[in-house]
C-alpha cells in the first residue's frame, strides 16, 4: 500500500526491461523521469506507451517501488467510481 504522503510527493519513473528481478538495478533502463507527484507519474505510465520490451516502474518519495502489476490498481483508484 502506498503511504498517503507519497501521493503529493515527487516520484521517479523509469522504463526497465521486462523480466528484471524485483529490487535489482536493470542493466539497460531508460533515463529517469521525475514528476512532482505520484499521481502525475502514474498518469504518465498509464497513458504513454512503453518502449518495446520494457515496462514502467515508479519509485516513490518514501522509497517504495511500484511495479507494473500495481499500476492498474492505482490507476483505477485515481479514476474514481
Secondary structure as a PSIPRED ss2 file (coil, helix, strand):
# PSIPRED VFORMAT (PSIPRED V4.0)

   1 X C   1.000  0.000  0.000
   2 X C   1.000  0.000  0.000
   3 X C   1.000  0.000  0.000
   4 X H   0.000  1.000  0.000
   5 X H   0.000  1.000  0.000
   6 X H   0.000  1.000  0.000
   7 X C   1.000  0.000  0.000
   8 X C   1.000  0.000  0.000
   9 X C   1.000  0.000  0.000
  10 X C   1.000  0.000  0.000
  11 X E   0.000  0.000  1.000
  12 X E   0.000  0.000  1.000
  13 X E   0.000  0.000  1.000
  14 X E   0.000  0.000  1.000
  15 X E   0.000  0.000  1.000
  16 X E   0.000  0.000  1.000
  17 X E   0.000  0.000  1.000
  18 X C   1.000  0.000  0.000
  19 X C   1.000  0.000  0.000
  20 X C   1.000  0.000  0.000
  21 X C   1.000  0.000  0.000
  22 X C   1.000  0.000  0.000
  23 X C   1.000  0.000  0.000
  24 X C   1.000  0.000  0.000
  25 X C   1.000  0.000  0.000
  26 X C   1.000  0.000  0.000
  27 X C   1.000  0.000  0.000
  28 X C   1.000  0.000  0.000
  29 X C   1.000  0.000  0.000
  30 X C   1.000  0.000  0.000
  31 X C   1.000  0.000  0.000
  32 X C   1.000  0.000  0.000
  33 X E   0.000  0.000  1.000
  34 X E   0.000  0.000  1.000
  35 X E   0.000  0.000  1.000
  36 X C   1.000  0.000  0.000
  37 X C   1.000  0.000  0.000
  38 X H   0.000  1.000  0.000
  39 X H   0.000  1.000  0.000
  40 X H   0.000  1.000  0.000
  41 X H   0.000  1.000  0.000
  42 X H   0.000  1.000  0.000
  43 X H   0.000  1.000  0.000
  44 X H   0.000  1.000  0.000
  45 X H   0.000  1.000  0.000
  46 X H   0.000  1.000  0.000
  47 X H   0.000  1.000  0.000
  48 X C   1.000  0.000  0.000
  49 X C   1.000  0.000  0.000
  50 X C   1.000  0.000  0.000
  51 X C   1.000  0.000  0.000
  52 X C   1.000  0.000  0.000
  53 X C   1.000  0.000  0.000
  54 X E   0.000  0.000  1.000
  55 X E   0.000  0.000  1.000
  56 X E   0.000  0.000  1.000
  57 X E   0.000  0.000  1.000
  58 X E   0.000  0.000  1.000
  59 X E   0.000  0.000  1.000
  60 X E   0.000  0.000  1.000
  61 X C   1.000  0.000  0.000
  62 X C   1.000  0.000  0.000
  63 X C   1.000  0.000  0.000
  64 X C   1.000  0.000  0.000
  65 X E   0.000  0.000  1.000
  66 X E   0.000  0.000  1.000
  67 X C   1.000  0.000  0.000
  68 X H   0.000  1.000  0.000
  69 X H   0.000  1.000  0.000
  70 X H   0.000  1.000  0.000
  71 X H   0.000  1.000  0.000
  72 X H   0.000  1.000  0.000
  73 X H   0.000  1.000  0.000
  74 X H   0.000  1.000  0.000
  75 X H   0.000  1.000  0.000
  76 X H   0.000  1.000  0.000
  77 X H   0.000  1.000  0.000
  78 X H   0.000  1.000  0.000
  79 X H   0.000  1.000  0.000
  80 X C   1.000  0.000  0.000
  81 X C   1.000  0.000  0.000
